[in-house]
Amino acid sequence: MIAPALAALLAASAPASAATAAAPTAADAAASPARAPSEIAAAAPAGDWRAIPTGDLLVMDLAPTATGKPRRVVIQLIPAPFSQSWVRNIRMLATQHWWDGAGVNRVQDNYVAQWGGSTAKRPLPASLTATEQADYTTHLAPADLGPIVAAPGHDAYAPETFTWRGWPIAAERGAGGTIAWPVHCYGMVGVGRDMPPDAGDGSELYAVIGHAPRHLDRNIALVGRVIEGIELLSSLPRGTEALGVYATPAEHVPIASVRLASDLPVAERPRFEYLATESTSFARYADARANRRDGFFVRPAGGADICNVPTPIRRIAAR
């Protein structure tokens, strides 16, 4: 199902190759047993999955637990055209091992876990890219959209929401074209900043660990999402100071290292795939998220918030 307001845009201007994914029909649903969204994703054929480049993965190792258990968080960086000035800085900082020895210094219940920034042990490189708040949103041509799947419901924060290349995106159209932005769903990673016009440089990051704080959309840069290990952040002790800040440096959770996966030895690089937005499997999955017909449910909801249609992502064996 494609976002109605964008359908005309795509029909008028998108190339013929820009396919759109269609939701299952009532006949499709009647012809096959009702399956849970997780079952639909698990049954998706290999051709419906897309590899996530290792160069887009940020691997953050927290210090082990008191019992020696490792704690690894894997973040997927958002692709162009979104938030690229911040993403460039994050890549540079990871390459320079800038976060090594820094810490998680804020954990606010039902909100965010935050790290880096002033907890780092070294100065910022002078060559960081300048950032500006105008880049919280991106102008998109119809051809840039490609295959999208609309969130099957009405959104309180944006005229339109949809999944684009596996990412939750909101948009609005005007005389100047389509303006789009990523949204604050659970697990999304954003950039800490000071008061406007400061837009942050990417050295201080946070992950959403609670109900989607969509009021932050278009107010802060979103640069990625946690695709593995979010429980390691969401289960950290809550800070006792205002906004969940830890009261003392002794409470900080140390960061052992942050690396791009592509900089790790080949055998150690984590590999992941996501369910392709343009696939029939994703369309069925999105429909099932909005209309649960499997045995437990009495009444399909008839819609779903964009954050309730998280793109299935799976780890695959190293090559």
ZAMIDO-584712 format. One line per field, with one value per residue (C-alpha): residue in one letter; x, y, z. Coordinates in Angstrom, 3 decimals. Layout:
N
aa <- (a | ...)
east <- (X | ...)
north <- (Y | ...)
up <- (Z | ...)
This chain:
319
aa <- (m | i | a | p | a | l | a | a | l | l | a | a | s | a | p | a | s | a | a | t | a | a | a | p | t | a | a | d | a | a | a | s | p | a | r | a | p | s | e | i | a | a | a | a | p | a | g | d | w | r | a | i | p | t | g | d | l | l | v | m | d | l | a | p | t | a | t | g | k | p | r | r | v | v | i | q | l | i | p | a | p | f | s | q | s | w | v | r | n | i | r | m | l | a | t | q | h | w | w | d | g | a | g | v | n | r | v | q | d | n | y | v | a | q | w | g | g | s | t | a | k | r | p | l | p | a | s | l | t | a | t | e | q | a | d | y | t | t | h | l | a | p | a | d | l | g | p | i | v | a | a | p | g | h | d | a | y | a | p | e | t | f | t | w | r | g | w | p | i | a | a | e | r | g | a | g | g | t | i | a | w | p | v | h | c | y | g | m | v | g | v | g | r | d | m | p | p | d | a | g | d | g | s | e | l | y | a | v | i | g | h | a | p | r | h | l | d | r | n | i | a | l | v | g | r | v | i | e | g | i | e | l | l | s | s | l | p | r | g | t | e | a | l | g | v | y | a | t | p | a | e | h | v | p | i | a | s | v | r | l | a | s | d | l | p | v | a | e | r | p | r | f | e | y | l | a | t | e | s | t | s | f | a | r | y | a | d | a | r | a | n | r | r | d | g | f | f | v | r | p | a | g | g | a | d | i | c | n | v | p | t | p | i | r | r | i | a | a | r)
east <- (0.000 | 1.508 | 1.026 | -1.972 | -0.524 | 2.683 | 0.969 | 0.176 | 3.694 | 5.203 | 2.776 | 3.510 | 7.260 | 8.876 | 10.678 | 8.896 | 11.330 | 10.265 | 7.865 | 5.508 | 4.617 | 0.938 | -0.759 | -2.494 | -6.084 | -8.970 | -8.833 | -5.154 | -5.947 | -8.804 | -6.732 | -3.924 | -3.838 | -3.453 | 0.143 | 1.780 | 4.097 | 7.134 | 6.051 | 5.659 | 9.158 | 10.632 | 9.053 | 10.264 | 12.428 | 16.129 | 15.519 | 13.368 | 16.284 | 18.924 | 22.412 | 23.364 | 26.875 | 29.393 | 30.556 | 27.148 | 27.462 | 28.820 | 29.950 | 29.998 | 31.453 | 30.584 | 32.832 | 31.937 | 29.597 | 30.905 | 30.719 | 32.720 | 29.808 | 30.499 | 28.100 | 27.997 | 25.603 | 25.373 | 24.057 | 23.102 | 23.885 | 21.180 | 21.919 | 21.978 | 20.315 | 19.403 | 21.641 | 24.842 | 26.895 | 26.488 | 27.048 | 30.341 | 31.473 | 30.454 | 32.455 | 35.494 | 35.198 | 34.857 | 37.868 | 39.909 | 38.707 | 37.431 | 34.774 | 37.176 | 37.185 | 34.111 | 30.916 | 27.147 | 26.318 | 22.541 | 19.750 | 16.277 | 13.406 | 11.075 | 13.158 | 16.847 | 20.285 | 23.033 | 26.805 | 29.959 | 30.224 | 31.919 | 32.764 | 35.327 | 39.022 | 40.371 | 39.627 | 37.460 | 39.255 | 39.313 | 38.200 | 34.621 | 31.942 | 29.831 | 26.192 | 23.017 | 19.459 | 18.099 | 19.400 | 17.053 | 14.830 | 15.633 | 14.052 | 13.204 | 12.336 | 9.700 | 12.368 | 14.330 | 11.495 | 11.500 | 9.461 | 7.748 | 5.144 | 2.794 | 2.072 | -1.533 | -3.053 | -3.238 | -0.216 | -0.451 | 2.907 | 3.130 | 0.867 | 2.456 | 4.585 | 6.093 | 8.911 | 11.682 | 14.535 | 13.759 | 13.665 | 10.700 | 10.199 | 7.697 | 6.988 | 4.921 | 4.362 | 4.224 | 4.745 | 8.493 | 8.355 | 8.463 | 10.213 | 11.039 | 12.669 | 13.410 | 11.289 | 11.977 | 10.963 | 12.247 | 15.939 | 16.581 | 19.865 | 20.066 | 22.611 | 22.826 | 22.993 | 22.864 | 20.215 | 19.430 | 20.988 | 23.490 | 22.777 | 25.355 | 28.350 | 27.707 | 30.107 | 27.271 | 24.655 | 21.525 | 19.271 | 15.515 | 14.698 | 11.055 | 7.826 | 8.573 | 9.264 | 7.942 | 7.846 | 11.616 | 11.165 | 12.638 | 14.172 | 17.212 | 19.282 | 18.594 | 21.600 | 20.810 | 19.175 | 20.244 | 19.781 | 21.314 | 21.882 | 19.245 | 18.451 | 21.963 | 21.099 | 17.453 | 18.297 | 21.000 | 20.358 | 18.401 | 20.230 | 19.077 | 19.799 | 17.545 | 16.803 | 18.332 | 21.921 | 24.188 | 25.113 | 28.814 | 31.388 | 31.757 | 28.253 | 29.101 | 29.024 | 32.429 | 32.717 | 35.574 | 35.528 | 33.469 | 34.415 | 32.946 | 32.301 | 34.238 | 37.348 | 37.187 | 38.989 | 36.884 | 36.053 | 34.804 | 32.521 | 28.845 | 26.558 | 22.870 | 20.042 | 16.766 | 13.465 | 13.234 | 10.551 | 9.668 | 9.062 | 5.669 | 6.783 | 7.184 | 3.761 | 2.205 | 4.202 | 3.099 | -0.521 | -0.293 | 1.156 | -1.939 | -4.446 | -3.581 | -5.640 | -3.680 | -5.387 | -4.860 | -6.560 | -10.284 | -10.422 | -7.889 | -6.812 | -7.170 | -4.042 | -0.578 | 1.718 | 4.877 | 6.878 | 4.734 | 5.915 | 9.614 | 11.561 | 12.608 | 16.397 | 18.301 | 21.905 | 23.497 | 26.563 | 29.942 | 31.333)
north <- (0.000 | 3.316 | 6.620 | 8.233 | 11.737 | 10.408 | 8.071 | 10.860 | 12.192 | 8.855 | 8.139 | 11.463 | 11.614 | 8.376 | 6.158 | 3.024 | 0.917 | 2.502 | -0.182 | 0.151 | -2.638 | -3.560 | -4.792 | -8.176 | -8.217 | -9.701 | -12.676 | -13.187 | -13.171 | -15.627 | -17.988 | -18.472 | -19.192 | -16.106 | -15.713 | -13.455 | -10.732 | -12.589 | -15.730 | -13.808 | -12.383 | -15.773 | -17.318 | -14.603 | -16.071 | -15.244 | -12.939 | -10.649 | -9.756 | -7.087 | -7.049 | -4.102 | -2.934 | -3.454 | 0.111 | 1.254 | -0.595 | 1.017 | -1.535 | -0.224 | -2.472 | -1.432 | -2.620 | -6.199 | -6.793 | -7.575 | -11.277 | -10.762 | -10.949 | -8.922 | -6.117 | -5.240 | -2.761 | -2.637 | 0.523 | 0.884 | 4.360 | 5.981 | 6.150 | 9.204 | 11.598 | 11.832 | 13.405 | 12.939 | 15.740 | 14.064 | 10.589 | 11.724 | 12.982 | 9.762 | 7.726 | 9.934 | 9.701 | 5.915 | 5.634 | 7.730 | 5.641 | 8.851 | 7.176 | 4.655 | 5.306 | 7.545 | 6.464 | 6.316 | 9.218 | 9.543 | 6.963 | 8.455 | 6.065 | 5.609 | 8.053 | 7.767 | 6.375 | 8.864 | 8.566 | 10.322 | 14.095 | 15.456 | 11.949 | 11.473 | 11.429 | 13.380 | 16.607 | 16.631 | 16.662 | 20.054 | 18.577 | 17.705 | 18.694 | 21.708 | 20.842 | 22.896 | 22.415 | 22.896 | 19.398 | 17.746 | 17.402 | 16.564 | 17.603 | 14.549 | 14.326 | 11.725 | 9.549 | 9.551 | 7.878 | 4.607 | 1.790 | 2.812 | 1.200 | 3.547 | 3.123 | 1.834 | 4.490 | 8.200 | 9.890 | 12.622 | 14.191 | 14.240 | 14.259 | 11.033 | 8.239 | 5.303 | 2.782 | 3.746 | 1.311 | -0.200 | 3.107 | 4.854 | 8.173 | 11.031 | 13.592 | 16.532 | 18.031 | 21.654 | 23.950 | 23.506 | 19.713 | 16.872 | 17.339 | 14.134 | 13.204 | 10.083 | 9.572 | 8.820 | 5.187 | 2.808 | 2.114 | 5.100 | 6.931 | 10.717 | 13.475 | 15.316 | 19.091 | 22.387 | 25.075 | 26.151 | 27.041 | 24.416 | 21.158 | 18.905 | 17.404 | 13.679 | 13.207 | 12.842 | 10.250 | 8.778 | 5.813 | 5.855 | 3.301 | 4.098 | 5.164 | 6.887 | 10.597 | 11.826 | 15.432 | 15.400 | 14.787 | 17.662 | 19.062 | 16.794 | 14.900 | 11.176 | 9.242 | 5.558 | 2.822 | 0.069 | -3.254 | -5.480 | -5.009 | -2.386 | -4.349 | -3.579 | 0.122 | -0.054 | -2.159 | 0.174 | 1.789 | 5.031 | 8.239 | 10.021 | 13.595 | 15.744 | 14.175 | 10.877 | 12.111 | 10.029 | 11.900 | 11.014 | 9.919 | 6.676 | 5.730 | 6.125 | 2.909 | 2.740 | 2.359 | 0.021 | 0.766 | 2.021 | 0.847 | 0.705 | -2.962 | -2.595 | -1.733 | -4.973 | -8.133 | -9.841 | -12.818 | -10.505 | -8.306 | -8.712 | -9.115 | -8.326 | -8.262 | -6.349 | -7.295 | -5.310 | -2.649 | -3.434 | -7.132 | -8.806 | -10.264 | -6.783 | -5.712 | -8.756 | -8.135 | -4.472 | -5.452 | -8.037 | -5.458 | -3.322 | -6.161 | -9.068 | -12.033 | -14.792 | -16.812 | -14.630 | -11.552 | -10.851 | -7.702 | -6.311 | -2.769 | -1.491 | 0.642 | 0.975 | 3.780 | 3.894 | 2.902 | -0.207 | -1.467 | -1.995 | -3.402 | -7.014 | -7.294 | -10.513 | -11.467 | -13.753 | -15.947 | -14.380 | -15.198)
up <- (0.000 | -1.019 | 0.764 | -0.996 | -1.229 | -2.728 | -5.169 | -7.612 | -7.283 | -8.143 | -10.935 | -12.550 | -12.178 | -10.996 | -13.505 | -14.641 | -12.625 | -9.330 | -8.210 | -5.284 | -2.908 | -2.718 | 0.418 | 0.263 | -0.915 | 1.028 | -1.327 | -0.479 | 3.212 | 2.819 | 0.705 | 3.233 | 6.987 | 9.152 | 10.271 | 12.807 | 11.430 | 12.775 | 10.933 | 7.680 | 8.024 | 8.929 | 5.841 | 3.460 | 0.677 | 0.499 | -2.460 | -0.298 | 1.992 | 1.408 | 2.927 | 5.136 | 4.140 | 6.932 | 6.323 | 7.573 | 10.892 | 14.035 | 16.639 | 20.208 | 22.898 | 26.433 | 29.234 | 30.233 | 33.151 | 36.618 | 35.711 | 32.521 | 30.087 | 26.905 | 25.951 | 22.258 | 20.637 | 16.832 | 15.175 | 11.519 | 10.180 | 8.089 | 4.339 | 2.102 | 1.662 | 5.350 | 8.043 | 6.079 | 7.678 | 11.073 | 9.637 | 8.098 | 11.494 | 13.201 | 10.698 | 11.295 | 15.075 | 14.935 | 12.620 | 15.047 | 18.041 | 19.607 | 21.795 | 23.337 | 27.068 | 26.989 | 28.717 | 28.910 | 31.200 | 30.919 | 31.109 | 31.440 | 32.005 | 29.032 | 27.001 | 26.042 | 26.883 | 25.974 | 25.594 | 24.404 | 24.436 | 27.533 | 28.785 | 25.996 | 26.857 | 23.892 | 22.005 | 18.927 | 15.578 | 13.892 | 10.575 | 11.593 | 9.078 | 10.036 | 10.744 | 10.681 | 11.807 | 8.286 | 7.544 | 10.023 | 6.944 | 3.324 | 0.048 | -2.032 | -5.712 | -6.624 | -8.222 | -4.952 | -3.115 | -5.031 | -3.478 | -0.257 | 1.986 | 3.791 | 7.458 | 7.446 | 9.659 | 10.443 | 11.996 | 14.623 | 13.758 | 9.975 | 6.917 | 5.692 | 7.095 | 5.246 | 5.204 | 2.786 | 2.153 | 5.520 | 7.444 | 9.137 | 7.367 | 7.608 | 4.898 | 3.819 | 0.388 | -0.566 | -3.496 | -3.141 | -3.308 | -0.805 | 2.529 | 4.404 | 7.702 | 9.770 | 12.882 | 16.533 | 16.894 | 19.575 | 19.045 | 16.781 | 17.396 | 17.485 | 18.063 | 21.366 | 21.025 | 22.915 | 22.419 | 18.813 | 16.485 | 17.679 | 15.826 | 17.473 | 15.702 | 16.200 | 19.111 | 21.627 | 20.717 | 22.274 | 21.613 | 22.185 | 24.913 | 25.531 | 23.893 | 20.585 | 21.392 | 18.076 | 19.303 | 18.724 | 14.995 | 12.954 | 16.149 | 16.392 | 13.820 | 13.601 | 12.341 | 12.730 | 14.749 | 17.115 | 15.333 | 18.004 | 21.718 | 22.525 | 25.694 | 26.935 | 26.896 | 27.974 | 31.035 | 32.407 | 35.813 | 35.538 | 36.334 | 39.478 | 38.420 | 36.220 | 32.804 | 33.906 | 34.089 | 36.313 | 39.475 | 39.442 | 36.835 | 38.802 | 37.623 | 33.933 | 31.931 | 30.222 | 26.470 | 25.566 | 21.846 | 18.916 | 15.424 | 11.964 | 11.255 | 8.004 | 10.069 | 12.058 | 10.920 | 8.273 | 10.485 | 13.255 | 11.170 | 12.101 | 9.113 | 8.876 | 6.352 | 6.303 | 4.682 | 1.448 | 1.401 | -2.222 | -1.531 | -1.331 | 1.984 | 3.472 | 2.208 | 3.871 | 7.020 | 7.211 | 6.633 | 9.402 | 11.809 | 11.190 | 11.086 | 13.360 | 12.223 | 13.958 | 16.667 | 19.744 | 18.270 | 18.354 | 16.240 | 13.740 | 14.617 | 11.059 | 11.269 | 12.741 | 13.773 | 11.645 | 14.729 | 15.095 | 11.707 | 12.479 | 9.563 | 10.211 | 10.495 | 10.982 | 11.664 | 9.083 | 9.239 | 8.513 | 5.116)
